[in-house]
Amino acid sequence: MYSPSYLELYESGQLEDRVDQLTEISQPCRQCPHLCNVERTPGSLGVCKSPREPRVSSAFAHFGEEAPLVGRMGSGTIFFCGCNLRCIFCQNWEISHGPDHGEVLSAEELASLMLNLQRHGCHNINLVTPTHYMHAIAAALLIAVEKGLSLPIVYNCGGYESLEVLALLEGVVDIYMPDTKFFDDQVGERFLTAKDYGTRAREALRAMHAQVGELKTTPDGIAYRGLLIRHLVMPGSLAGTGKWARWIARELSPDSYVNIMGQYRPAYHAVGDPQIGRRPGHKELLDAREEALAAGLSGRGFIKEI
């Protein structure tokens, strides 16, 4: 059976060292490429608008994620509040943009959530939007490991990540699951709170792939290590699906697991927007899939039906 690599880090004492280093990076905060350098107190918040203490919206066995994560018993998903991208089309904007949503948890309480999901039979611990709370999540993981946690850790993020932090997550995270939003920085700047999203996301994906490689699964199809890439098709080809596909096939691997998602709908400030105020058309979705195949991707994870 697969053993998460953080167990080896724990036995060697390195996991505790990583917690200390992530805590140092968090105050003043430079946990993502924004490098806000703020204390994250009520009067000094950064782009993510989040305090240092993790705010959690919900935790449950999720059956709506990708099949390799869900299996039979579900993905043990923990939804964190706040976000360092603050997309204007966010479908979870109440959680990601609302400063007072969710419940503030201590490291001990967060560790208990992880252990409860393991007792429920979940196949992994799926951390949704963890970027700005990794100092606290790592501290909770240390406690949970001491009490018997042994599930793979899924880092489910928006793709705007710090290479400094990713280096500290090597051996801590088993499965990276980044979104790839906009390939071109100039396009992304209009819809995200990031002027260099495409550039930083590509750097992050290279680092993630170097750590964990292609997605690996057990004989019954359950993911235990590797990179799982999500890409949301936007109207008017604004996300650059073909560019992403060509880059992934060339720079990472043609066998990368890429979930090309067709469920975009305008929400939050995207409603009425002249560019993204509509859903992608049927032909746009078909073209996106064909672009990905033409780029040389093998089709692992592609949408089967549109």
VENGI-V620557 format. One line per field, one symbol per residue. phi: phi as a letter, one per 20 degrees, with the letter a starting at -180 (. if undefined). A space follows every 50 residues. Layout:
phi=???
//
This chain:
phi=.fdgfffffffenfffffgffffffebfecebfflfldeldgebdegfld ffffddeabafeddefgfeelednefedeeenaedlgfdgedffeedffd fncfdfffffffffffffffofeaddeelegecffffffffgffffdofb efeddecenecefffgffefneeececefdedfegfffffdceaecggff ffgffffffffdmffdcfgenefcapdcddbefdfmlffmgffffffffe edafegeceeedegbfbleffnffdcebeffgfffffffffffffoffof nffecd
//
